[in-house]
Amino acid sequence: MDGNKATHLRYARRIEKNGTWTVFDIFTGHTADVGRRLTAGMEMRDAEEIMGVLNYIHPANDQGTIH
């Protein structure tokens, strides 16, 4: 396993002005979507969980995208 975890992150979360959280693609800046559901307007715990799953499924070195 690679010790430099940061190179494998493609998705991050940010807090919005209204206090909700958004998961976004670090490279494009676009809000990630899972299926047809945007990952915006979420509680922090939900955003962390979705961010973790997306980074596992689509690491930074993956050429695919889900949005």
Biopython code that builds the backbone (N, CA, C, O; Angstrom):
import numpy as np
from Bio.PDB.StructureBuilder import StructureBuilder

atoms = [
    (1, "MET", "N", (0.845, -1.184, 0.000)),
    (1, "MET", "CA", (0.000, 0.000, 0.000)),
    (1, "MET", "C", (0.886, 1.242, 0.000)),
    (1, "MET", "O", (1.901, 1.290, 0.694)),
    (2, "ASP", "N", (0.504, 2.218, -0.763)),
    (2, "ASP", "CA", (1.250, 3.471, -0.886)),
    (2, "ASP", "C", (1.089, 4.295, 0.380)),
    (2, "ASP", "O", (-0.031, 4.486, 0.855)),
    (3, "GLY", "N", (2.189, 4.785, 0.933)),
    (3, "GLY", "CA", (2.141, 5.580, 2.146)),
    (3, "GLY", "C", (1.678, 7.004, 1.927)),
    (3, "GLY", "O", (1.379, 7.703, 2.895)),
    (4, "ASN", "N", (1.609, 7.461, 0.669)),
    (4, "ASN", "CA", (1.207, 8.838, 0.383)),
    (4, "ASN", "C", (-0.264, 8.864, -0.001)),
    (4, "ASN", "O", (-0.611, 8.911, -1.181)),
    (5, "LYS", "N", (-1.122, 8.831, 1.008)),
    (5, "LYS", "CA", (-2.569, 8.751, 0.804)),
    (5, "LYS", "C", (-3.127, 9.929, 0.017)),
    (5, "LYS", "O", (-4.078, 9.750, -0.744)),
    (6, "ALA", "N", (-2.580, 11.105, 0.170)),
    (6, "ALA", "CA", (-3.118, 12.303, -0.482)),
    (6, "ALA", "C", (-3.136, 12.175, -1.996)),
    (6, "ALA", "O", (-4.002, 12.764, -2.643)),
    (7, "THR", "N", (-2.214, 11.432, -2.580)),
    (7, "THR", "CA", (-2.189, 11.283, -4.029)),
    (7, "THR", "C", (-3.361, 10.442, -4.531)),
    (7, "THR", "O", (-3.638, 10.427, -5.731)),
    (8, "HIS", "N", (-4.046, 9.748, -3.636)),
    (8, "HIS", "CA", (-5.154, 8.888, -4.038)),
    (8, "HIS", "C", (-6.508, 9.542, -3.834)),
    (8, "HIS", "O", (-7.536, 8.933, -4.131)),
    (9, "LEU", "N", (-6.529, 10.764, -3.335)),
    (9, "LEU", "CA", (-7.799, 11.430, -3.094)),
    (9, "LEU", "C", (-8.257, 12.193, -4.325)),
    (9, "LEU", "O", (-7.525, 13.007, -4.886)),
    (10, "ARG", "N", (-9.450, 11.915, -4.717)),
    (10, "ARG", "CA", (-10.047, 12.623, -5.846)),
    (10, "ARG", "C", (-11.205, 13.507, -5.395)),
    (10, "ARG", "O", (-11.500, 14.524, -6.022)),
    (11, "TYR", "N", (-11.848, 13.118, -4.320)),
    (11, "TYR", "CA", (-13.016, 13.832, -3.821)),
    (11, "TYR", "C", (-12.730, 14.418, -2.447)),
    (11, "TYR", "O", (-12.016, 13.822, -1.640)),
    (12, "ALA", "N", (-13.289, 15.578, -2.194)),
    (12, "ALA", "CA", (-13.154, 16.250, -0.908)),
    (12, "ALA", "C", (-14.517, 16.790, -0.512)),
    (12, "ALA", "O", (-15.473, 16.731, -1.286)),
    (13, "ARG", "N", (-14.593, 17.321, 0.705)),
    (13, "ARG", "CA", (-15.858, 17.913, 1.161)),
    (13, "ARG", "C", (-15.585, 19.347, 1.579)),
    (13, "ARG", "O", (-14.476, 19.700, 1.982)),
    (14, "ARG", "N", (-16.617, 20.155, 1.474)),
    (14, "ARG", "CA", (-16.489, 21.550, 1.907)),
    (14, "ARG", "C", (-17.790, 21.962, 2.579)),
    (14, "ARG", "O", (-18.870, 21.463, 2.264)),
    (15, "ILE", "N", (-17.646, 22.888, 3.513)),
    (15, "ILE", "CA", (-18.832, 23.412, 4.176)),
    (15, "ILE", "C", (-19.313, 24.629, 3.388)),
    (15, "ILE", "O", (-18.515, 25.456, 2.948)),
    (16, "GLU", "N", (-20.595, 24.718, 3.223)),
    (16, "GLU", "CA", (-21.195, 25.824, 2.485)),
    (16, "GLU", "C", (-21.623, 26.919, 3.457)),
    (16, "GLU", "O", (-21.650, 26.707, 4.669)),
    (17, "LYS", "N", (-21.953, 28.076, 2.925)),
    (17, "LYS", "CA", (-22.346, 29.223, 3.753)),
    (17, "LYS", "C", (-23.570, 28.935, 4.615)),
    (17, "LYS", "O", (-23.727, 29.514, 5.689)),
    (18, "ASN", "N", (-24.435, 28.041, 4.144)),
    (18, "ASN", "CA", (-25.648, 27.727, 4.900)),
    (18, "ASN", "C", (-25.430, 26.638, 5.949)),
    (18, "ASN", "O", (-26.380, 26.221, 6.611)),
    (19, "GLY", "N", (-24.172, 26.169, 6.108)),
    (19, "GLY", "CA", (-23.843, 25.178, 7.122)),
    (19, "GLY", "C", (-23.960, 23.733, 6.670)),
    (19, "GLY", "O", (-23.687, 22.822, 7.453)),
    (20, "THR", "N", (-24.363, 23.500, 5.418)),
    (20, "THR", "CA", (-24.421, 22.138, 4.900)),
    (20, "THR", "C", (-23.090, 21.802, 4.227)),
    (20, "THR", "O", (-22.235, 22.667, 4.038)),
    (21, "TRP", "N", (-22.941, 20.540, 3.875)),
    (21, "TRP", "CA", (-21.690, 20.061, 3.281)),
    (21, "TRP", "C", (-21.912, 19.570, 1.864)),
    (21, "TRP", "O", (-22.981, 19.064, 1.524)),
    (22, "THR", "N", (-20.873, 19.730, 1.036)),
    (22, "THR", "CA", (-20.878, 19.297, -0.356)),
    (22, "THR", "C", (-19.643, 18.453, -0.613)),
    (22, "THR", "O", (-18.550, 18.786, -0.156)),
    (23, "VAL", "N", (-19.816, 17.357, -1.345)),
    (23, "VAL", "CA", (-18.684, 16.548, -1.806)),
    (23, "VAL", "C", (-18.429, 16.952, -3.249)),
    (23, "VAL", "O", (-19.359, 17.035, -4.051)),
    (24, "PHE", "N", (-17.160, 17.205, -3.579)),
    (24, "PHE", "CA", (-16.829, 17.664, -4.925)),
    (24, "PHE", "C", (-15.580, 16.979, -5.445)),
    (24, "PHE", "O", (-14.767, 16.466, -4.676)),
    (25, "ASP", "N", (-15.441, 16.978, -6.764)),
    (25, "ASP", "CA", (-14.269, 16.439, -7.451)),
    (25, "ASP", "C", (-13.156, 17.473, -7.346)),
    (25, "ASP", "O", (-13.320, 18.605, -7.800)),
    (26, "ILE", "N", (-12.039, 17.102, -6.758)),
    (26, "ILE", "CA", (-10.919, 18.013, -6.541)),
    (26, "ILE", "C", (-10.385, 18.571, -7.856)),
    (26, "ILE", "O", (-9.963, 19.726, -7.911)),
    (27, "PHE", "N", (-10.398, 17.771, -8.900)),
    (27, "PHE", "CA", (-9.804, 18.176, -10.173)),
    (27, "PHE", "C", (-10.691, 19.091, -11.001)),
    (27, "PHE", "O", (-10.197, 19.985, -11.689)),
    (28, "THR", "N", (-12.005, 18.871, -10.937)),
    (28, "THR", "CA", (-12.911, 19.677, -11.758)),
    (28, "THR", "C", (-13.611, 20.770, -10.955)),
    (28, "THR", "O", (-14.043, 21.777, -11.517)),
    (29, "GLY", "N", (-13.723, 20.575, -9.654)),
    (29, "GLY", "CA", (-14.463, 21.510, -8.816)),
    (29, "GLY", "C", (-15.962, 21.272, -8.832)),
    (29, "GLY", "O", (-16.703, 21.924, -8.097)),
    (30, "HIS", "N", (-16.420, 20.333, -9.671)),
    (30, "HIS", "CA", (-17.852, 20.042, -9.777)),
    (30, "HIS", "C", (-18.335, 19.240, -8.578)),
    (30, "HIS", "O", (-17.609, 18.413, -8.025)),
    (31, "THR", "N", (-19.574, 19.504, -8.190)),
    (31, "THR", "CA", (-20.211, 18.703, -7.159)),
    (31, "THR", "C", (-20.348, 17.281, -7.681)),
    (31, "THR", "O", (-20.796, 17.061, -8.806)),
    (32, "ALA", "N", (-19.959, 16.326, -6.857)),
    (32, "ALA", "CA", (-20.084, 14.924, -7.255)),
    (32, "ALA", "C", (-21.553, 14.526, -7.213)),
    (32, "ALA", "O", (-22.346, 15.103, -6.470)),
    (33, "ASP", "N", (-21.898, 13.542, -8.014)),
    (33, "ASP", "CA", (-23.236, 12.998, -7.906)),
    (33, "ASP", "C", (-23.145, 11.492, -7.874)),
    (33, "ASP", "O", (-22.268, 10.889, -8.493)),
    (34, "VAL", "N", (-24.053, 10.904, -7.153)),
    (34, "VAL", "CA", (-24.129, 9.459, -7.021)),
    (34, "VAL", "C", (-25.443, 9.062, -7.660)),
    (34, "VAL", "O", (-26.523, 9.331, -7.134)),
    (35, "GLY", "N", (-25.324, 8.415, -8.810)),
    (35, "GLY", "CA", (-26.529, 8.170, -9.581)),
    (35, "GLY", "C", (-27.039, 9.495, -10.084)),
    (35, "GLY", "O", (-26.332, 10.194, -10.810)),
    (36, "ARG", "N", (-28.231, 9.851, -9.723)),
    (36, "ARG", "CA", (-28.795, 11.149, -10.112)),
    (36, "ARG", "C", (-28.896, 12.106, -8.935)),
    (36, "ARG", "O", (-29.509, 13.168, -9.047)),
    (37, "ARG", "N", (-28.302, 11.740, -7.817)),
    (37, "ARG", "CA", (-28.381, 12.575, -6.610)),
    (37, "ARG", "C", (-27.088, 13.353, -6.425)),
    (37, "ARG", "O", (-26.013, 12.764, -6.312)),
    (38, "LEU", "N", (-27.192, 14.663, -6.394)),
    (38, "LEU", "CA", (-26.031, 15.504, -6.108)),
    (38, "LEU", "C", (-25.646, 15.357, -4.652)),
    (38, "LEU", "O", (-26.496, 15.139, -3.788)),
    (39, "THR", "N", (-24.375, 15.476, -4.392)),
    (39, "THR", "CA", (-23.881, 15.337, -3.028)),
    (39, "THR", "C", (-23.697, 16.719, -2.411)),
    (39, "THR", "O", (-22.585, 17.111, -2.057)),
    (40, "ALA", "N", (-24.786, 17.440, -2.290)),
    (40, "ALA", "CA", (-24.793, 18.777, -1.708)),
    (40, "ALA", "C", (-25.931, 18.857, -0.697)),
    (40, "ALA", "O", (-26.881, 18.075, -0.752)),
    (41, "GLY", "N", (-25.825, 19.808, 0.227)),
    (41, "GLY", "CA", (-26.879, 19.996, 1.210)),
    (41, "GLY", "C", (-26.922, 18.904, 2.256)),
    (41, "GLY", "O", (-27.990, 18.585, 2.779)),
    (42, "MET", "N", (-25.773, 18.326, 2.568)),
    (42, "MET", "CA", (-25.726, 17.175, 3.462)),
    (42, "MET", "C", (-25.212, 17.536, 4.849)),
    (42, "MET", "O", (-24.601, 18.584, 5.055)),
    (43, "GLU", "N", (-25.476, 16.642, 5.787)),
    (43, "GLU", "CA", (-24.858, 16.693, 7.109)),
    (43, "GLU", "C", (-23.386, 16.284, 6.948)),
    (43, "GLU", "O", (-23.049, 15.551, 6.018)),
    (44, "MET", "N", (-22.512, 16.752, 7.842)),
    (44, "MET", "CA", (-21.089, 16.460, 7.751)),
    (44, "MET", "C", (-20.820, 14.959, 7.740)),
    (44, "MET", "O", (-20.007, 14.492, 6.942)),
    (45, "ARG", "N", (-21.470, 14.208, 8.589)),
    (45, "ARG", "CA", (-21.235, 12.761, 8.669)),
    (45, "ARG", "C", (-21.554, 12.071, 7.341)),
    (45, "ARG", "O", (-20.813, 11.193, 6.901)),
    (46, "ASP", "N", (-22.654, 12.470, 6.710)),
    (46, "ASP", "CA", (-23.029, 11.885, 5.421)),
    (46, "ASP", "C", (-22.007, 12.245, 4.347)),
    (46, "ASP", "O", (-21.636, 11.400, 3.533)),
    (47, "ALA", "N", (-21.553, 13.495, 4.344)),
    (47, "ALA", "CA", (-20.559, 13.926, 3.358)),
    (47, "ALA", "C", (-19.256, 13.156, 3.531)),
    (47, "ALA", "O", (-18.640, 12.759, 2.542)),
    (48, "GLU", "N", (-18.828, 12.941, 4.765)),
    (48, "GLU", "CA", (-17.603, 12.186, 5.023)),
    (48, "GLU", "C", (-17.732, 10.753, 4.525)),
    (48, "GLU", "O", (-16.799, 10.212, 3.931)),
    (49, "GLU", "N", (-18.877, 10.143, 4.765)),
    (49, "GLU", "CA", (-19.098, 8.762, 4.334)),
    (49, "GLU", "C", (-19.084, 8.656, 2.813)),
    (49, "GLU", "O", (-18.410, 7.788, 2.258)),
    (50, "ILE", "N", (-19.812, 9.523, 2.143)),
    (50, "ILE", "CA", (-19.860, 9.490, 0.677)),
    (50, "ILE", "C", (-18.497, 9.802, 0.088)),
    (50, "ILE", "O", (-18.088, 9.169, -0.886)),
    (51, "MET", "N", (-17.783, 10.769, 0.659)),
    (51, "MET", "CA", (-16.446, 11.108, 0.184)),
    (51, "MET", "C", (-15.531, 9.892, 0.283)),
    (51, "MET", "O", (-14.771, 9.615, -0.645)),
    (52, "GLY", "N", (-15.594, 9.175, 1.380)),
    (52, "GLY", "CA", (-14.771, 7.981, 1.554)),
    (52, "GLY", "C", (-15.076, 6.908, 0.531)),
    (52, "GLY", "O", (-14.164, 6.304, -0.034)),
    (53, "VAL", "N", (-16.346, 6.670, 0.293)),
    (53, "VAL", "CA", (-16.755, 5.659, -0.692)),
    (53, "VAL", "C", (-16.294, 6.069, -2.092)),
    (53, "VAL", "O", (-15.736, 5.251, -2.823)),
    (54, "LEU", "N", (-16.522, 7.326, -2.468)),
    (54, "LEU", "CA", (-16.121, 7.784, -3.796)),
    (54, "LEU", "C", (-14.602, 7.700, -3.986)),
    (54, "LEU", "O", (-14.137, 7.307, -5.056)),
    (55, "ASN", "N", (-13.834, 8.062, -2.967)),
    (55, "ASN", "CA", (-12.377, 7.980, -3.082)),
    (55, "ASN", "C", (-11.903, 6.539, -3.182)),
    (55, "ASN", "O", (-10.872, 6.271, -3.798)),
    (56, "TYR", "N", (-12.637, 5.611, -2.587)),
    (56, "TYR", "CA", (-12.291, 4.201, -2.694)),
    (56, "TYR", "C", (-12.605, 3.670, -4.095)),
    (56, "TYR", "O", (-11.802, 2.954, -4.694)),
    (57, "ILE", "N", (-13.778, 4.029, -4.603)),
    (57, "ILE", "CA", (-14.223, 3.541, -5.914)),
    (57, "ILE", "C", (-13.477, 4.225, -7.060)),
    (57, "ILE", "O", (-13.106, 3.573, -8.036)),
    (58, "HIS", "N", (-13.260, 5.526, -6.945)),
    (58, "HIS", "CA", (-12.637, 6.323, -8.006)),
    (58, "HIS", "C", (-11.457, 7.118, -7.445)),
    (58, "HIS", "O", (-11.580, 8.321, -7.215)),
    (59, "PRO", "N", (-10.313, 6.460, -7.222)),
    (59, "PRO", "CA", (-9.157, 7.200, -6.708)),
    (59, "PRO", "C", (-8.645, 8.205, -7.736)),
    (59, "PRO", "O", (-9.051, 8.176, -8.897)),
    (60, "ALA", "N", (-7.758, 9.088, -7.307)),
    (60, "ALA", "CA", (-7.251, 10.160, -8.167)),
    (60, "ALA", "C", (-6.616, 9.628, -9.442)),
    (60, "ALA", "O", (-6.660, 10.302, -10.471)),
    (61, "ASN", "N", (-6.034, 8.454, -9.403)),
    (61, "ASN", "CA", (-5.380, 7.913, -10.596)),
    (61, "ASN", "C", (-6.349, 7.170, -11.505)),
    (61, "ASN", "O", (-5.929, 6.592, -12.507)),
    (62, "ASP", "N", (-7.629, 7.175, -11.177)),
    (62, "ASP", "CA", (-8.661, 6.558, -12.001)),
    (62, "ASP", "C", (-9.032, 7.530, -13.111)),
    (62, "ASP", "O", (-9.186, 8.723, -12.851)),
    (63, "GLN", "N", (-9.176, 7.057, -14.322)),
    (63, "GLN", "CA", (-9.503, 7.918, -15.444)),
    (63, "GLN", "C", (-10.998, 8.151, -15.603)),
    (63, "GLN", "O", (-11.413, 9.018, -16.371)),
    (64, "GLY", "N", (-11.813, 7.381, -14.880)),
    (64, "GLY", "CA", (-13.262, 7.520, -14.997)),
    (64, "GLY", "C", (-13.791, 8.658, -14.153)),
    (64, "GLY", "O", (-13.087, 9.209, -13.306)),
    (65, "THR", "N", (-15.036, 8.999, -14.398)),
    (65, "THR", "CA", (-15.707, 10.025, -13.608)),
    (65, "THR", "C", (-17.150, 9.619, -13.427)),
    (65, "THR", "O", (-17.685, 8.835, -14.211)),
    (66, "ILE", "N", (-17.782, 10.148, -12.393)),
    (66, "ILE", "CA", (-19.180, 9.796, -12.170)),
    (66, "ILE", "C", (-20.093, 10.989, -12.242)),
    (66, "ILE", "O", (-21.231, 10.925, -11.776)),
    (67, "HIS", "N", (-19.620, 12.087, -12.821)),
    (67, "HIS", "CA", (-20.506, 13.243, -13.005)),
    (67, "HIS", "C", (-20.357, 13.783, -14.377)),
    (67, "HIS", "O", (-21.018, 14.759, -14.731)),
]
sb = StructureBuilder()
sb.init_structure("model")
sb.init_model(0)
sb.init_chain("A")
sb.init_seg("    ")
for serial, (resi, resn, name, xyz) in enumerate(atoms, 1):
    if name == "N":
        sb.init_residue(resn, " ", resi, " ")
    sb.init_atom(name, np.array(xyz, "f"), 0.0, 1.0, " ", f" {name:<3s}", serial, name[0])
structure = sb.get_structure()
